[in-house]
Amino acid sequence: MKLQLLLLIALLSFIAPTLHAQIQGTWHSNFQVAGKSLLMDLQIEGVGRDGSITISIPDQPKLKPQTMEDYALFSDSLWFSWKMIGLTYAAKLQGDSLVGTMTQSGLTWKAVFYKEVQNLKEVAGKIQDPKAPFPYLEKEIEIATAKKIKISGNLILPEYEKTSTFPLVIMVSGSGAQDRDCEILGHRPFWVLADHLGRNGIASYRYDDRGVGKSTGKFESATQVDFANDLVSIVGHFNKAYPQAKIYVYGHSEGGMTALRSAVQTKLIAGIIEAASVGTSGKEVLLDQQYLIPEAMGFSKEECIWNQRLYTEGARIALNTTKNDFSKEYKNWLDSAWDSIPKKLLEGAQKEDIVVQMSAFFNNDWARQFLAFESKVYLSQIDLAFLVINGSKDVQVPAQKSQEGFRKNMSSASLSKSTFYVLEGANHLFQQCESCNLAEYADLAQTLDPTLMEWVTSWILAQP
């Protein structure tokens, strides 16, 4: 994954005393990035190392204010690096505004802060966002899945009798805190798919991950096992509410891993759709993507190999140390390798930055469960029909490896009734892509290739 660039700020040799007071105080911004409107507040006190910059996200009240450790603060300009999420910002005071540029994960955008409180601005929807009239019923459903955990989501019910047999698809999102629409970079693929299914007589339930949106709990401490237990409870809820329904699980990316974990715990699932998911292991797919992602961004072979090695060592250490020892062990390895790492890959990052980034990613229960996950352990225990779909240009889950993994590791009973497709020209989100790197996701007009939706719909309706 591309490491963050540390920015430099040019300073004026003379600063008027009145500017000192102007940069202090609370600043508010509403900026748009990757098709989404976001709010951010800055609390600025003092100047230099005696000052401080604290960030708040008004529309994410569960996130506590974060005081920046890496920053430069002057009378007319500032810079900070929010290490935990890889975000940097550099700005200058222009009149009554702070005007600057933010960068994160290869994206760059303009962000202006004002003293006046800002409101979210409506962002134009993508071309495939569903539009009325809707020939189905939709309602919000809340499901208790564990002690003090309630999952909230949207149930779409086409017109039919409650007692009749009908297919119901539960949608499970991939890695990261996802809402019920699986919104990413302005696209809402679960909403688009749910609408298509509803218009073809197929019910669906899409939900906020625990700790996201209206779902309770704490996402940051949740593990793969927790997500699988949530899914088992959701399946049980709908089996009780609609005992005649045939319940399918659509798992995108890591959501497909969640589906496998759940399917060995319950007999209530009729079939699984593995969409851009993992037929090999968590560790293998992570290391594959850490070569393929920078390669798609134009990095050299040597740089891609080294980026992969940074994660290979992180995975090795995470699987063989305790949480208390990870940072020390990773730093020891990094010290020995530092002079060999291509400078373009580091882009100015210091050793401490890399250690913090890798600790944040690897040194938690979720990461250790992800790395240890092997699809064959679950596939061998399951006798279900599968629909396995991958995008040929996916740089996050390589299509051929995934398809081969599912075919090789499925039980013979599952293999005999399963279907496999590779969607040519499609990326990890099933968009027809051009450069097919991660930065392109937001720029593409398409949310889901219609072929993907037709394959899913036809397969479900063809099940006995």
C-alpha positions as CSV (number, residue, x, y, z in Angstrom):
1,M,0.0,0.0,0.0
2,K,1.4,3.4,-0.9
3,L,2.9,5.1,2.1
4,Q,2.0,8.7,3.0
5,L,4.1,11.7,1.8
6,L,5.3,14.1,4.5
7,L,4.6,17.6,3.2
8,L,6.8,20.7,3.7
9,I,5.5,24.2,4.4
10,A,7.1,27.4,3.2
11,L,7.2,30.2,5.8
12,L,7.2,34.0,5.4
13,S,10.2,35.6,7.1
14,F,8.0,38.1,8.8
15,I,4.7,37.4,10.4
16,A,2.4,40.2,11.5
17,P,1.4,39.8,15.2
18,T,-2.3,40.1,14.5
19,L,-2.2,36.8,12.4
20,H,-1.2,34.9,15.5
21,A,-4.6,35.4,17.1
22,Q,-6.4,34.7,13.8
23,I,-5.2,31.1,13.4
24,Q,-6.1,30.2,16.9
25,G,-9.6,28.9,17.8
26,T,-12.1,26.5,16.2
27,W,-12.3,26.0,12.5
28,H,-14.9,24.2,10.6
29,S,-14.9,22.5,7.1
30,N,-17.3,20.7,4.8
31,F,-15.3,19.2,2.0
32,Q,-16.2,16.7,-0.7
33,V,-13.9,13.8,-1.6
34,A,-14.5,10.6,-3.5
35,G,-18.2,11.4,-4.0
36,K,-18.9,12.0,-0.3
37,S,-19.4,15.1,1.8
38,L,-17.6,15.2,5.1
39,L,-17.4,17.5,8.1
40,M,-14.2,18.2,10.1
41,D,-13.4,20.7,12.9
42,L,-9.9,21.9,14.0
43,Q,-9.2,23.2,17.4
44,I,-6.0,25.3,17.2
45,E,-4.1,26.6,20.3
46,G,-0.8,28.5,20.4
47,V,2.0,28.3,17.8
48,G,5.1,26.1,17.4
49,R,5.7,23.1,19.6
50,D,3.9,24.8,22.5
51,G,0.7,24.8,20.4
52,S,-1.7,22.0,19.5
53,I,-4.0,20.8,16.7
54,T,-7.1,18.7,17.7
55,I,-9.4,17.2,15.1
56,S,-13.1,16.4,15.6
57,I,-15.5,14.7,13.1
58,P,-19.0,16.2,13.9
59,D,-20.9,13.6,11.9
60,Q,-19.1,10.7,13.6
61,P,-19.8,11.4,17.3
62,K,-18.5,8.0,18.4
63,L,-15.0,9.1,17.3
64,K,-13.3,11.0,20.1
65,P,-11.3,14.2,19.3
66,Q,-7.8,13.4,18.1
67,T,-4.8,15.6,19.1
68,M,-2.1,15.4,16.4
69,E,1.4,14.3,17.4
70,D,3.0,15.2,14.1
71,Y,2.4,18.8,13.2
72,A,3.9,22.1,12.4
73,L,2.0,25.2,13.5
74,F,2.8,28.8,12.7
75,S,1.1,32.1,12.8
76,D,-0.2,31.9,9.2
77,S,0.1,28.2,8.2
78,L,0.0,24.7,9.5
79,W,0.6,21.1,8.6
80,F,-0.3,17.8,10.4
81,S,-0.2,14.1,9.8
82,W,-3.0,11.9,11.3
83,K,-0.9,8.7,11.3
84,M,-3.7,6.3,12.3
85,I,-5.6,6.9,9.1
86,G,-2.7,8.1,6.9
87,L,-4.2,11.6,6.3
88,T,-2.1,14.8,5.9
89,Y,-3.2,18.4,5.6
90,A,-1.2,21.6,4.7
91,A,-2.8,25.0,4.7
92,K,-2.2,28.7,4.8
93,L,-4.3,31.5,6.3
94,Q,-6.0,33.5,3.6
95,G,-8.2,36.3,4.9
96,D,-10.7,34.6,7.2
97,S,-10.1,31.1,5.9
98,L,-7.6,28.3,6.1
99,V,-7.0,27.1,2.6
100,G,-5.1,23.9,1.9
101,T,-4.8,20.4,0.5
102,M,-5.5,17.0,2.1
103,T,-4.1,13.7,1.0
104,Q,-5.0,10.1,2.0
105,S,-4.6,6.7,0.3
106,G,-3.4,8.3,-3.0
107,L,-6.3,10.8,-3.1
108,T,-5.8,14.5,-3.0
109,W,-8.5,17.2,-2.4
110,K,-8.9,20.8,-1.5
111,A,-10.1,21.5,2.1
112,V,-11.1,25.0,3.3
113,F,-11.8,25.8,7.0
114,Y,-13.9,28.6,8.2
115,K,-14.7,30.1,11.7
116,E,-18.5,29.6,11.0
117,V,-20.0,26.2,11.6
118,Q,-20.5,24.2,8.4
119,N,-23.3,22.0,7.4
120,L,-23.2,18.9,5.2
121,K,-23.8,19.6,1.5
122,E,-25.8,17.2,-0.5
123,V,-23.7,15.2,-3.0
124,A,-25.2,14.2,-6.3
125,G,-25.9,10.5,-6.5
126,K,-24.2,8.1,-8.9
127,I,-26.0,7.2,-12.1
128,Q,-27.0,3.8,-10.9
129,D,-28.5,4.9,-7.6
130,P,-32.1,3.5,-7.4
131,K,-34.9,5.8,-8.4
132,A,-38.6,5.7,-7.6
133,P,-41.1,4.3,-8.1
134,F,-40.1,1.2,-6.2
135,P,-42.3,-1.9,-6.8
136,Y,-41.5,-3.4,-3.4
137,L,-41.9,-2.7,0.3
138,E,-38.9,-1.6,2.3
139,K,-38.6,-1.2,6.0
140,E,-36.0,-0.9,8.7
141,I,-35.4,-4.0,10.9
142,E,-33.4,-4.1,14.1
143,I,-32.0,-7.5,15.2
144,A,-30.4,-8.4,18.6
145,T,-27.3,-10.4,17.8
146,A,-25.3,-10.5,21.0
147,K,-25.4,-9.0,24.5
148,K,-26.0,-5.2,24.1
149,I,-25.5,-5.5,20.3
150,K,-28.3,-4.6,17.9
151,I,-27.9,-4.7,14.1
152,S,-30.0,-2.2,12.1
153,G,-30.7,-2.6,8.4
154,N,-33.2,-2.4,5.5
155,L,-35.4,-5.3,4.5
156,I,-36.8,-5.2,1.0
157,L,-39.9,-7.4,0.4
158,P,-41.4,-7.8,-3.0
159,E,-45.1,-8.5,-3.2
160,Y,-46.0,-12.0,-2.0
161,E,-47.8,-13.8,0.8
162,K,-45.9,-14.1,4.0
163,T,-46.4,-17.9,4.1
164,S,-45.1,-18.5,0.6
165,T,-41.7,-19.7,-0.3
166,F,-39.4,-17.0,-1.6
167,P,-35.6,-16.2,-1.8
168,L,-34.1,-13.8,0.7
169,V,-30.5,-12.5,0.3
170,I,-28.5,-11.3,3.3
171,M,-25.7,-8.9,2.2
172,V,-22.4,-9.0,4.1
173,S,-19.9,-6.3,3.5
174,G,-16.1,-6.5,3.3
175,S,-13.2,-5.1,5.4
176,G,-13.6,-1.8,7.2
177,A,-16.5,-0.1,8.9
178,Q,-19.3,-0.4,6.3
179,D,-22.9,0.9,6.4
180,R,-25.9,-0.9,5.0
181,D,-25.4,0.3,1.5
182,C,-21.7,-0.7,1.6
183,E,-21.0,2.9,0.6
184,I,-17.5,3.4,-0.7
185,L,-16.2,6.5,-2.5
186,G,-19.7,7.8,-3.3
187,H,-20.9,4.4,-4.6
188,R,-23.6,2.4,-2.8
189,P,-23.3,-1.1,-4.4
190,F,-25.5,-2.9,-1.9
191,W,-28.4,-0.5,-2.4
192,V,-28.0,-0.9,-6.2
193,L,-28.0,-4.7,-6.0
194,A,-30.9,-4.8,-3.5
195,D,-33.0,-2.6,-5.8
196,H,-32.3,-4.9,-8.7
197,L,-33.2,-8.0,-6.7
198,G,-36.4,-6.4,-5.4
199,R,-37.5,-5.6,-8.9
200,N,-37.0,-9.2,-9.8
201,G,-39.0,-10.7,-6.9
202,I,-36.1,-11.4,-4.6
203,A,-36.1,-10.1,-1.0
204,S,-33.0,-8.8,0.7
205,Y,-31.6,-7.5,4.0
206,R,-28.6,-5.2,4.1
207,Y,-27.3,-3.9,7.4
208,D,-24.8,-1.5,9.1
209,D,-21.8,-3.3,10.6
210,R,-21.8,-3.3,14.4
211,G,-20.7,0.1,15.7
212,V,-21.6,1.7,12.3
213,G,-24.7,3.8,11.5
214,K,-27.6,2.8,13.6
215,S,-26.1,-0.5,14.7
216,T,-24.8,-0.6,18.3
217,G,-21.5,-2.0,19.6
218,K,-17.9,-1.0,18.9
219,F,-16.5,-1.7,15.5
220,E,-12.9,-1.1,16.5
221,S,-12.7,-4.1,18.8
222,A,-14.8,-6.4,16.7
223,T,-13.3,-9.5,15.2
224,Q,-14.1,-11.8,12.3
225,V,-15.7,-14.2,14.8
226,D,-17.9,-11.4,16.0
227,F,-19.0,-10.5,12.5
228,A,-19.8,-14.2,11.8
229,N,-21.8,-14.5,15.0
230,D,-23.8,-11.4,14.0
231,L,-24.6,-13.1,10.6
232,V,-25.7,-16.3,12.3
233,S,-28.1,-14.3,14.5
234,I,-29.5,-12.4,11.5
235,V,-30.1,-15.7,9.6
236,G,-31.8,-17.1,12.6
237,H,-34.0,-14.0,12.9
238,F,-35.3,-14.2,9.4
239,N,-35.8,-18.0,9.5
240,K,-38.1,-17.4,12.5
241,A,-39.9,-14.5,10.9
242,Y,-40.3,-16.1,7.5
243,P,-39.9,-19.9,7.9
244,Q,-40.7,-20.5,4.3
245,A,-38.0,-18.3,3.0
246,K,-34.8,-19.7,1.4
247,I,-32.0,-17.7,2.8
248,Y,-28.9,-16.9,0.7
249,V,-25.8,-15.0,1.8
250,Y,-24.1,-12.5,-0.6
251,G,-20.6,-11.9,0.8
252,H,-18.4,-9.3,-0.8
253,S,-14.7,-9.6,-0.2
254,E,-14.1,-10.3,3.5
255,G,-17.9,-10.7,3.7
256,G,-17.5,-14.0,1.8
257,M,-15.1,-15.1,4.6
258,T,-17.8,-14.2,7.1
259,A,-20.3,-16.2,5.2
260,L,-18.1,-19.3,5.4
261,R,-17.5,-18.9,9.1
262,S,-21.3,-18.7,9.6
263,A,-22.2,-21.5,7.3
264,V,-20.4,-24.1,9.5
265,Q,-22.5,-22.9,12.5
266,T,-26.0,-23.0,11.1
267,K,-28.0,-25.2,8.7
268,L,-30.4,-22.4,7.8
269,I,-28.4,-21.0,4.8
270,A,-29.6,-22.3,1.4
271,G,-26.6,-21.0,-0.7
272,I,-23.7,-18.6,-0.7
273,I,-22.7,-16.0,-3.3
274,E,-18.9,-15.4,-3.0
275,A,-18.4,-12.0,-4.7
276,A,-14.7,-11.0,-5.1
277,S,-14.0,-13.1,-2.1
278,V,-11.2,-15.4,-0.8
279,G,-10.8,-19.0,-1.9
280,T,-7.3,-19.3,-0.5
281,S,-6.3,-17.8,2.8
282,G,-6.3,-14.4,4.5
283,K,-2.6,-14.2,4.6
284,E,-2.1,-15.2,1.0
285,V,-4.6,-12.7,-0.4
286,L,-3.2,-9.9,1.7
287,L,0.4,-10.5,0.5
288,D,-0.9,-10.8,-3.1
289,Q,-2.6,-7.5,-3.0
290,Q,0.4,-5.8,-1.5
291,Y,2.2,-6.5,-4.8
292,L,-0.7,-5.9,-7.2
293,I,-1.9,-2.6,-5.7
294,P,1.3,-0.7,-6.1
295,E,1.9,-2.4,-9.4
296,A,-1.4,-0.9,-10.7
297,M,-0.2,2.5,-9.4
298,G,2.9,2.4,-11.6
299,F,5.5,1.3,-9.1
300,S,8.5,-0.7,-10.2
301,K,8.9,-4.4,-9.7
302,E,11.5,-3.8,-7.0
303,E,9.2,-1.3,-5.2
304,C,6.3,-3.8,-5.4
305,I,8.4,-6.6,-4.0
306,W,9.6,-4.4,-1.1
307,N,6.0,-3.2,-0.3
308,Q,5.0,-6.9,-0.2
309,R,7.9,-7.7,2.0
310,L,6.8,-5.0,4.5
311,Y,3.5,-6.8,4.9
312,T,5.1,-10.3,4.8
313,E,7.1,-9.4,7.8
314,G,4.2,-7.8,9.6
315,A,2.1,-11.0,9.0
316,R,4.9,-13.2,10.2
317,I,5.4,-11.2,13.4
318,A,1.7,-10.9,14.1
319,L,1.2,-14.6,13.9
320,N,4.2,-15.4,16.1
321,T,4.2,-12.7,18.8
322,T,2.0,-11.2,21.5
323,K,0.5,-7.7,21.2
324,N,3.0,-6.4,23.6
325,D,5.9,-7.5,21.5
326,F,4.8,-6.7,17.9
327,S,6.1,-3.1,17.7
328,K,9.5,-4.0,19.1
329,E,9.9,-7.0,16.8
330,Y,8.8,-5.1,13.7
331,K,11.1,-2.2,14.5
332,N,14.0,-4.6,14.9
333,W,13.4,-6.1,11.5
334,L,12.8,-2.7,9.9
335,D,16.2,-1.5,11.3
336,S,17.9,-4.3,9.5
337,A,16.1,-3.7,6.2
338,W,15.8,0.1,6.2
339,D,18.7,1.0,4.0
340,S,17.6,-1.4,1.3
341,I,14.0,-0.2,1.0
342,P,13.5,1.9,-2.2
343,K,13.2,5.6,-1.3
344,K,10.3,6.2,-3.7
345,L,8.2,3.6,-1.8
346,L,8.9,5.4,1.5
347,E,8.2,8.9,0.1
348,G,9.8,10.6,3.1
349,A,8.2,8.4,5.8
350,Q,10.3,7.7,8.9
351,K,10.8,4.4,10.6
352,E,8.5,5.4,13.4
353,D,5.8,6.1,10.8
354,I,6.0,2.7,9.3
355,V,6.0,1.0,12.7
356,V,2.9,2.9,13.7
357,Q,1.1,2.1,10.5
358,M,2.0,-1.6,10.7
359,S,1.1,-1.9,14.3
360,A,-2.3,-0.2,13.7
361,F,-3.0,-2.8,10.9
362,F,-1.6,-6.0,12.3
363,N,-1.5,-5.8,16.1
364,N,-5.2,-6.6,16.9
365,D,-7.4,-9.7,17.2
366,W,-9.2,-9.0,13.9
367,A,-5.9,-9.0,11.9
368,R,-4.7,-12.2,13.5
369,Q,-8.0,-14.0,12.7
370,F,-7.8,-12.6,9.1
371,L,-4.3,-13.8,8.6
372,A,-5.0,-17.3,10.1
373,F,-8.2,-17.8,8.0
374,E,-8.1,-20.6,5.5
375,S,-11.1,-21.1,3.2
376,K,-10.4,-24.9,2.9
377,V,-11.1,-25.4,6.6
378,Y,-14.7,-24.2,6.1
379,L,-15.4,-25.3,2.6
380,S,-14.7,-28.9,3.4
381,Q,-17.4,-28.9,6.0
382,I,-20.2,-27.3,3.8
383,D,-22.6,-29.0,1.5
384,L,-24.2,-25.9,-0.2
385,A,-24.5,-24.5,-3.7
386,F,-22.1,-21.6,-4.4
387,L,-22.0,-18.8,-6.9
388,V,-18.4,-17.7,-7.1
389,I,-17.8,-14.4,-9.0
390,N,-14.5,-12.5,-9.4
391,G,-13.4,-9.5,-11.5
392,S,-10.6,-10.2,-13.9
393,K,-8.9,-6.9,-13.1
394,D,-9.2,-7.2,-9.3
395,V,-6.0,-6.1,-7.6
396,Q,-7.3,-6.8,-4.1
397,V,-8.4,-10.5,-4.6
398,P,-6.8,-12.1,-7.6
399,A,-9.5,-13.7,-9.7
400,Q,-7.8,-16.9,-10.9
401,K,-6.2,-17.8,-7.5
402,S,-9.6,-17.3,-5.8
403,Q,-11.5,-19.3,-8.3
404,E,-9.0,-22.2,-8.2
405,G,-9.0,-22.1,-4.4
406,F,-12.8,-22.5,-4.2
407,R,-12.8,-25.3,-6.8
408,K,-10.0,-27.2,-5.1
409,N,-11.2,-26.8,-1.5
410,M,-15.0,-27.3,-1.9
411,S,-16.6,-30.6,-0.8
412,S,-17.5,-32.7,-3.9
413,A,-21.2,-32.2,-3.0
414,S,-20.8,-28.4,-3.2
415,L,-18.7,-28.5,-6.3
416,S,-21.3,-30.5,-8.2
417,K,-23.9,-27.8,-7.8
418,S,-21.9,-24.6,-7.8
419,T,-21.3,-22.0,-10.6
420,F,-18.2,-20.0,-11.3
421,Y,-17.8,-16.8,-13.3
422,V,-15.0,-14.3,-14.0
423,L,-16.3,-10.9,-15.1
424,E,-13.9,-9.6,-17.7
425,G,-12.6,-6.1,-17.3
426,A,-14.0,-5.6,-13.8
427,N,-12.2,-4.5,-10.6
428,H,-12.8,-5.5,-7.0
429,L,-16.0,-3.5,-6.8
430,F,-17.3,-5.1,-10.1
431,Q,-16.9,-1.8,-12.1
432,Q,-15.6,-1.9,-15.6
433,C,-12.2,-0.2,-15.1
434,E,-9.5,1.4,-17.1
435,S,-6.3,1.8,-14.9
436,C,-8.0,-0.6,-12.4
437,N,-6.1,0.9,-9.4
438,L,-7.8,1.8,-6.1
439,A,-7.8,5.6,-6.8
440,E,-10.0,5.0,-9.9
441,Y,-12.9,3.6,-7.9
442,A,-14.3,7.0,-7.1
443,D,-13.9,8.4,-10.6
444,L,-15.8,5.6,-12.4
445,A,-19.5,6.4,-13.1
446,Q,-20.5,2.8,-12.9
447,T,-21.4,1.3,-9.4
448,L,-22.0,-2.3,-10.5
449,D,-21.6,-4.0,-13.8
450,P,-25.2,-5.1,-14.8
451,T,-23.8,-8.5,-15.8
452,L,-23.0,-9.1,-12.1
453,M,-26.5,-8.3,-11.1
454,E,-28.0,-10.5,-13.8
455,W,-25.7,-13.5,-12.8
456,V,-26.8,-13.2,-9.2
457,T,-30.5,-12.8,-10.0
458,S,-30.6,-15.7,-12.5
459,W,-28.6,-18.0,-10.2
460,I,-30.9,-17.4,-7.2
461,L,-34.1,-17.9,-9.2
462,A,-32.7,-21.1,-10.7
463,Q,-32.1,-22.8,-7.4
464,P,-34.3,-25.8,-6.6
